[in-house]
Amino acid sequence: MFQQEKSLKRGEASRPQEKVSISNFSSNPPSNLPRNKSKPPSSIMTHTNNPKNADMTETGQNNHPNYYARRRSSHALVRPERHRPRRTMINNRTERVTPVKKKKDENDSFLKKIFKFFKNGEINDSPFSYWALSARIITFWAPSYLLSKLGGMKQPKVTLCLIIAFVSSILGFLSIFFHNLTCPSESEAYRIPFSQEDPPSKRTFIDNPIIYGNVYDFDKLRNFFNILHINLTNDYKNADLSAIFDNTKGQCDKFDKLHNVTLNCKVKNPFGEDSLYTSTGNCIPITNLNLKPIATLAFRWQDLEPNSLNDWKPKLLLYSGIVMDLSSYFNDTTDDNNRIDQNSPQYFVNNQLFEVLYTNFTNGKPRSRDISRLVTYSNEMQDIISCISSRYQFGVIFTLTAGCYLNAIVMLISVGTVVILTLVRIIMAILFGLILSRKLIKASKPGKMADKPLYTIMLVTVYSEDKHGLRTTLDSLVTTDYSDKHKLFFIVADGMIKGKGNKHFTSDICIGLLDIDPEMRNVTPCSYIAIADGEKRLNRAKVYAGHYSRKGHRAPAILVVKIGSEGEANNPKPGNRGKRDSQMIVMNFFERVYFNERFTELDYELFWRIYYLMGVTADRFELLLMVDADTKVSPSSLTYLVSAMKKDPTIMGCCGETRIANKTESWVTAIQVYEYYISHHFGKAFESVFGGVTCLPGCFCMYRLKAPKDGAWVPILTNPDIVSEYQKNDVTTLHEKNLLLLGEDRYLSTLMLRNFPRRKMLFIPQAICHTIVPNTFSVLLSQRRRWINSTIHNLLELVLVSDLCGIACLSMQFVIMLDIIGTVVLPSALCFTFYLIFTSVFDDYIQILPLVLLILILGLPGMLVIITTHKIVYLLWMFVYLLALPIWNFVLPLYAYWHFDDFSWGETRKVLGDTGKDEHGDAKGKFDSSKLKIKALEEWEYERQCMVKSLNKHRGKLDKIKRKSSKGPSSKSSKNP
């Protein structure tokens, strides 16, 4: 049967020497063809060599349209890569048989229902999830009926927005408020750095006087002196007014009485002969000064050492954090020969303290700046030094409190972590792009492949593109230097669609571009199960077979045109079921081929038309290239991708670099150039080091249909788990809709990584394609809404996969978690960035670390651009991107978050008759399974053989009748002239 493979080992199925024609194919049925049997004799797929896989074929199933939904996957597939059971989706709503409700369940108490929920995930046998319960708890203050009146909002959407707001508030707290909380200005005493290296004219306290190291507002201090009838003139700005105040608070009373000390409570005018003093001549107690200092003079350790550049050479010492200026003290206790005058009233120290204070300033330089430990020998010394420190206090040493230390540690750890991660990502991305990726394609040269090329399907999904765009894509694919005999076009036209500005249906344009085989022009609609609900679940499609020729290349081509059911003829978009349905036509077909499952009518048409065009059965194909109809592929790109797949069998998917074809069409396209580049060479290149690219773009990517392993084959893209989840049509929750309706390409990558976490998904930078990007802001807004929302929900699925490459902080799982956080905090991060820049410009306090972090994050990718491209022009595109940063990090994310419940494609790809809503999956009418034909391949072939024999027999009778009718009139004419 079609050169059926008897062994599962790779390469044993030989290609026929002569191309089999339809006539020979129909007139020579296999000798072992069963007669009126539904059970297939053996599997085409080579899994039957493995005894564990002997029961992979579906047997004994009824002719039910949902037979594949109840596949015995636990026995149907061996997954040698997996070491733990498959993880279900966050909001898993798998089809289940609903048990008959018991009457006593209706009267269950609330506590029993909650217990049943935590045990089974259900309440009253209806599908429920922990997410739904969490949404209800978080939005308890906003009932559903109230939200529905406020713009039609729902609890899941409000919950997601609240979670994003909460995460953003944490970022704002750590960026701004954490510093003010742990290290406020009061804890730092709002200290003004004092440096003797700066002349007095440049010191920051130039306009305000100083009292015992504290800086006070001059105007408020003037009002205070006016109350005491003291005239404080402007001459006393920046003057030390400590002498007119008493700061001892009784600590020096016993020493003053013992030595008859009389304080000189006068402050000499720096610019005149008069002085500042009270009417009584006594000092003003510092406790009477009910003013809050605006700052405190803070000294660094180097400031304690006299500087010869300044005329003022104070004698500064430190005691318990208090900086003392002992210049006036020593002036009062020494004579003209700089010798100690023990008869001076200020001399009330013992010998040990004298040694500490005086001899410390030998030759004017202190031998020990901090005397705190040296004065702890006796209680008398501590009492005396407490008196001296309060009387001669001049400031404090610049120190940080525990909270300030904590803030500094947190900031250093945060900034260091981000900088290290950014550097590591850039370095690893550069290494992959320059070294690792080149090893994968080293064996391939343009137009040449080692050994035999792999059979490759080139899937082109078509919707509303014009003729020029379609021809550009098909021309680029057919003219690639890959073997024309080993690549097959698989074009799927999604419905009878007439694009905006087109005169013909897209399907008619495709038919006009192909060289349809004359024997394949008269096609009949074939039924299949589509991804939809209700009557739209049954869809019909026409299959055309031919070739596409261009510039000396001629490649076989299959065209599938979805035309819809008979009742859809008058609909605006008959047959339209979405891009995911177009992909599932291919995936379902190859899954049924590999597992020898029963075929739909469409599957059988595809099977024998592929054999007619290629001369080999469909199970010989190993790779699937997915390309959008507005993409132009470079000549060597297909060869590079296949070469990487062939060199490393563990690669299950790969993609190339997508560049923009219309860079200068508008400002909207200009701001996307650098974003496209950095997302590939920075994001995907780094993820490739772990072998886990989280998103293979649907416009240009390649998947492995099956992979060789230990002499057998392992289904990859055709894995039943992947196929069943990707074709899910019961999409009801917000999470599932964001996964399956907005970003099917990213979700397919998520399924691949979740089911095969030990295999690889890579980025091949040498494979290049060009695509058309949105040129108006409305289309860009609609596109990025879908991409951002899909990204968040897919990353939430992947972050739960613990089998991904790496461990702890050096794992793909950790990288995905950071990507989630980085995505949801984009708007708030931009706001806090502008806040930091504003405060740094207009405030005296500059937060250096956040600004350094911002410069590194924005500037380091520029190094990546220079190393990988060697094109300075990309630095200009980076500058354009930075100018549009508010759009990328604020406008687009906020718009996407607010439209979490919008699952339409918006302004993207408008068509004639479009209502603005995606109605291809609406549940209208009832699915009629009687119109669907599902049979084994042998049954389809036997039925066709019988039909051919019957037709040939009928033709023979017609020929006899014609011969008799042609002879009859001639004989009569001879008798009757």
Summary of the structure (lengths in Angstrom):
residues: 977
radius of gyration: 41.7
end to end distance: 59.1
largest distance: 172.9
contacts: 2977
relative contact order: 0.11
helix: 46%
strand: 15%
